[in-house]
């Protein structure tokens, strides 16, 4: 059957882009892992996509039956945050789950009101918006008169998650940060987690630091055999480390809130494994983008939605610039392809950013073979003319 599928497809194996092989392998293997984990551990807290796709009352429901793979096919919706100075664009799902890097683990935020834990992934009263059409994502979850608000943004090479609670409860309110072995594609392996009390940080997989601006009142690092760290919130004693042979370690950190202290700031360094010591507010990110967008072409139409889409499209193109590279997406499609790059670069040139596109255009020579042909992937037959067109358009704008 495999042989027949290959023959009937008509695909020329010699021209098949080799980059698709590891991409598809990851997707298929994760689909098998999802199938194994998600339907056998229904007492865990899953990402929003899994909550919807596994709920038979949801329009996103997918009957599993004899399918041996479980993949996100109906809730492929997330928002990127980033900037041109960093080659990583974290993503935020519709309920505020933050995945710092491609194929990686995630950070979730929950709200505790007295003995009730409010989980955005299971909440029907959650809204999400962009601040001033910039890559600053605000997620707001409401329960009665209580709300949990998070702002996710980047500044240079750091990711920031600022979360606050607005409540009438004087005591008994708390913000909970959770390190999750999931992302919007499914399970993401976490072998070990350690909480460093002096540094107020989690060390994940011996290389990634998630740092908080204050000390939590309770921490618990759990293994797969202990179940989800969510269930450890009922425990009284903290546990500061976990090593999981199944790659399903998780953790929670609880920050008690009061009228004066109702927010927590979390940061993660996107380009190195060192601890980021600087904390920056979202207003600094707004100022950064305001300065960057001063050079951008402006439009003003009677349709506010068109104006908004234009402004955020410009910010998105800038965000997807990675120094001397540019990619068509922050997650699944975070790979360089000439056929995508040239159209994005042409748009940026016309928006007024030719000095930022020049390093990418100069990098085209790295994809030129001895015959003069430009090709970023095996089988990319249309790239040569696109490179010549892009260079010509770039030079024409400079003149």
N, C-alpha and C positions, 0 to 999 in steps of 0.2 A: 504493500500500500504506500509506503514511503517512496519507493522507486517510481511508482505510477504517478504519485503527486508531483514529484520532481519533473517527470517527463511531460505531464499534461500542462504544468505551469508555464513551460516554455522559457523559463528563466535561464539565461546564460551564466553559468557558475563562474566563468572567467571575468565577467564584468559586474558581478554582484558586489556592491560595496561591503568590504570586509568589516567596517564599523558596525554594520547591522547585526553581525553574529554575536558579539558580546552583549549588545543591547537586548536582543531577543532572548538570549540565554538567561540574562538577569530577570527579565520579565516572566519567563516561563518557570524558572526555579522559584521565584518569589510567589508566583501563582500557586505552586504546589505547597509551599510553606504556609501560605495564607489558608489554603483549604484545610491543612492539618490543624492549624492553630485556632482560627477564628470560629469554626463551628464546634470545636470541642472545648472551648473555654468561654462560654457565654456569660460568665460572671466577671469577665474583665471589662475594662472601659476601652472601647475601640474608637478609632477616628470616626469623624462624621460620615465619611463615605461608606464605611462598613456598617455603621448603625442604620443607614438608609437602605443599603443594598441587601442587607440581611433581614429587613423588616418587611414581612409579606403585605403589610398595609400601605407601604410606600410605593409611589410611582417608580422609584428607582430599584425596586425589588427584582432580583434575578433568581429564578428557581435553580437549585443546584443539582438535584437529582443525581445522575451518574457522572456529572462533570468532575474531573479530578483536579481542576484548576479553579482558583478563585481570584479574580482580578477586578480592579476598579474599572468598570466600563460604563457606568451610568452617572457617576459624580466626579467627573474629571474637571474640577473647578477649583482653581487656587490663584492667588495674587502674589506677584513677586515684589520684593523690596530690595534695593541695592543702589549702587552709584557707579560712575565710570572709573573710580579709583580702585575698585575691588573686582576681582574676576569671579566672584561667587555671588549669586542672587538667591537669598533665602526665600522660601515661599510660606504663605499663610493660607490655611484652608478656611472655608466659610464659617467655622466656629472658633477661629483664633489659634488653632494648632500651628506651631511654628517649626518648620524643618530648616535648619541652618544651611545644610549643604546637600547636594544631589545624592540620592539613594541612602541618606543618613537617618538617624534617629530624630525625635522631635521633642519639643518642649510644650507642655499644655498648662493652662491656668484654670483653676477652679475656685469657687467661692464657698466658704462655710458660714452659715448663719445659724448660731446656736448648734444644734446637733445635725442640721441638714447640710449635705454637700450638694451644691448646685453644679452640674456638669454641662458646659455649653454644647457638647456634642449630642446631648440628649434633650436639649432645651429648644422649644418652639418659638421663643421670644428673643431671638438673637438677631441683631442687625449688624451690617458691616458697611463701611464707607471709606473713601480716601480723603485725607485731609488736603484741601486746596489742590486737588488733582495731582498730588505728588505721591511718590512711593512711600507713603506713611499710612499704614492700615489701622483703622480704628474698629474694634469689635466690641459690641455692647450686648451683654446678656442681662435681661430683666426678670426678676421674680418678685411680684408684688411691688413694694416700695424700695426694694433693694436692687442694686445693679453692680455688675462687674464690668469694668472698662479697661481694655488693653490697647496700647499703641505700640506698633511694631515698625521699626525703622532702622536704617543704617547710617553711619557717618564714617567716611573713609573705609577702614578695614574692620570695623566693629558692628555687630548686630546688637540692637537694644530692644528689650521688651519692658515697657512700663505698664504696670497693672495697678489699678486702684479700685477700692470698694466705696460705693455710696450707699449708706444704710442709716436707718434710724436706731439701730441696735447699738447701745453704748458698749456692751461687752459681749463676747461670744462670736464676734465676726473675725474672719481670717481669710487671707489669700493663700492659696496652695499652688505651688509650682510642682509639676511632675515631669520627670524624665521618662519618655515613652519609647519602647522598642517598635515604633510604628511610624509610618509616614503616609501621604496620600496614595501611595502605590501598594502599601501593605506592611508586612513585618520587616523591620530593619534590626540587624543583630547588634545587641549590647552584651558583651561578655562580662564586663565588670564595671562597677560604679563605686567610687570612694568619695565621701564628703570630708573636705578639709576645713575643720572648724576655724582655725586662725585666719584662713583666707576667705571664709564664707563662700566656698565654691565646691561644685561637683567636678571630679575628674572622671571622665568617661572613656572607657577602652584605652586607658593609660596614655591618652594624648589630647583629649578635648576638655577644656575648662569652661564651665558655666558658672559665672560669678555673680553674686548678689551684693547689693549695697548695704545690707544689714544682716544681722544674725537671725536665723530661724529659731522658733521655740521648739520645733520637733522635726526630726529627720528620720526617714526609714528607707533603707536600700534593700530591696527584695529580690529573690531569685524566682525562677519559673516554678519551682517546687513549692515555694511559699505562697504562690499566687500573686496576683496584681498588688502592687504597693498601695493601691487605693484601699484595700481591706486592712492595711496596717494603720490607717488613721484612727482606728478604735483602740490601738495599743497605747500603753502609757510610757514605754521605754523606747528611746531612739536606738537605731542600728545604723552605723555609719559606713558600712561597706558590704558589698555583695559580689560574689563571683559565680556566674551561672554557666554551666557547661552547655546549656541549650541556647545560649545567646538571647535570652528573654529577660534579662535583668531590668528592673524599673526602680524608680525612687520618687519620694515625695518630700517636700520641704514646706512646713507650715509657718506662716508669718501672721501673728496676731495683730489685729488692727484696733485702733481707737479713733476718737474724733480728730485727734491731732496727727496720728500716724496711720494713714489709710492707703498708703501706696508702697510698692516695692519695685525696684529697678533691677533688671537682670541684663547681663551682657555676655557676648561670646565673640572671640576673635576669629574672623573668617579666613585669615591668611597664614596663621601660624598656630603653634601649640602652646604659646606662652599665655600667661594670665593677663587679661586686659585690665589695667588699673583705672583707666579713665572712664567716667560716667558722663554722658552728654544727654541733654534734653531734646525732645522732638522739635522744639523751637530752633535749636541750632541746626538741625537737619533742614528745616524749612528755609532758614537763612542761606544755607549752602546751596539749595536748589534754586532759590530766588536769584542768587548771584549767577549760577550756571545758566539759567533760562533767560537772563538779560539779553543774551546774544540771539535768542531764538526769534524766528519770524513770528509776527503776531497776526492773528485774524480776529475779526469782530463781525459776527453775523447776528441776525435777529433770533437765531435758534441757540439757546443756551446749552442745549445738549451737544450740538455740533461743536461749539466752542470748547466745551469740557472735554470731548473726545479728542479734539485736535491737541489740546494742551497736554493731556495725559499720554497721547501717542508719542509726542516729542520727548517727554520724560522717560517713557518706556524704551525708546530707541537709545537714549543716552545711558540708561541703566544697563542695557544689554551689551554695551561696549566693555570689552575686557582688555584694556591697554592696546595691544597690537592684534586683537582678535575681536570678533563679534559673533554672537550666537542667536539663533531664532527663538530661543526659549530658555527659561531658568532651570528647568528640571529634566524632563524626558528628552527635550531637544536642545540640551546645553552642549552642543557640538558645533564645530566650525564647518560650514558647507559654503562653497563659493556661490552656489546658485541662490542661497538665501542672503549671504553677506552683501552682494553687489547692490541689491535693491534697497537694503537697509542703509548702506553707505551713501547711495545716491540721495535718499531722503534726507539724511543728516547733512549732506553737503548743501542741499537746497534750503535747509533750515538755518544754515549759517555756521556749521561746525566742521569746516574743512580741515582745520588744524587738528581736530580730534580723529578724523577719519584717515589722515595721512599715514600714521603708523600701521594701520591695518592694510592700507593699499600697498605700502612698502613691503609688507609681509607676503604679498602675493608671489614674489620671486622665490619664496621657499617652496612653492607648489608648482614650479615650472620644471619640466623635464628637459633632457638634452636636446630634444627636438623643438623646444620652444612652447610646448603645449602646457597650459595651466590646468591642473586637476587636483582637487583636494581629496577626492575619494575615487577609488576604483569604480569605473562605470559611469563617472560623471561626464557625459558626452557633451553637455551644453555649456560647460564652464569657460571654455577658451574665449568664445565671442563675448561672454558676459564680462570677463576681466578686461578685455580691450575696450568695451563700451564704458565700463565703470571708470577706467583710467582716463579715457577721453573726456567724459562728463566732469570728472574731478578737475582736470586741467583746464577745461573750458570755464568752470566757475572761478578758478584762481585768476585766470586772465581777465 
